[in-house]
Amino acid sequence: MDTPSHHLKAIGVIVSYRRGCAKQYNDHVLVRVFTDRKRVGLLVGAKAIARDGYGNVYRGRVLKVHSYRNSIVIVKFKPNIPGQLLGASIELL
């Protein structure tokens, strides 16, 4: 009975909030994904799960690729992640 509850596609690290010239998007974060550069585009639409030290779970979805060269994607979380989770690892399912 080999039925995993979810299929892990990749592991990533939250790099920063998405920022513009005069605005910071608190619900969008940049995530560096530890996978092959060619496979980064396949992660668009994948679910993302981040956990903090208090047991809170934050769920999000990969919106688009930010950088193929550096394997960075943009993930939108709801609710927004706190600033303490910058640098934390997340799972992409």
N, C-alpha and C positions, 0 to 999 in steps of 0.2 A: 504494500500500500504506500506507494511513493507519490503522494499528492501534496505538493507544497501549497501553502496558503497564498503565496504571491511569487511572482517571477522577478528576481532582481536583475535589472538591466545594467545598472552602473552605480558607482559610489561617487559622490562629489563633495566639494567643500564650498561653503558660502564665502564669497570673496568680499562683496560690498553690496550696498543698496544701489539701485539704478539711479543715476543722477543726470540732470541736464544742466544747462547754463545757470538757471536761477531756480531750479526746483529739484527736490529729491522725491522719488517715488518709493514710499515706504512699503507698498505691497509688492513691489518687484525687486528681486535680488539677482545678482550675478553669481553663477555657480560654476566653478571649474570642475569639469568632469574627467575622471580618470579612465579614459577609454581611447580607442584609436581615433585619430582625426577624421577619418572617413566615415565613422559610425556616429558622429555627433548629430548629423541631420536626422537620423532615425529616432532620436530621443524626443523630437517635437511631439507634444501631446501626451507624453508619459506623466504618470503621477509622481509627486515628490513628497517625501515624508521627512520631517525634521523633528527631533526630540530634544528637549532641554533637560537640565539636571533635576528639575522638580517633577518630572513625569508628564509634562504637557506635550501634546502632539500637535504639530502644525502640518496641515496638508495643503498641497499646491499642485500646480500643473506647469509643465514646460511650455512656454509660449513660442519662443523662437531661438535661433542660434545667434549669439552675439559675436563670436569669433571662432572660425574654424581652425585658425592657426594655433590658438591657445586652448581650444576645446572648452569654450565658455558659452553657457546658455543662460537665457533669462527665464526665471521661474516666478510665477505669481502665486502668492500665498494668501489664504483667507482663513483665519485672521492674520494680520500682519505679524511678522516675526519680530521679537524684541532685539535690540542692539547687542545683547549679550550672546546671541547665537551667531554673530559674525565670526567666521573661522571654524564653525562647527561642521561636522560631516552630516550629509543627508543621503537618503536612499532614493534612487529613481527606479520606479516599478513599471 
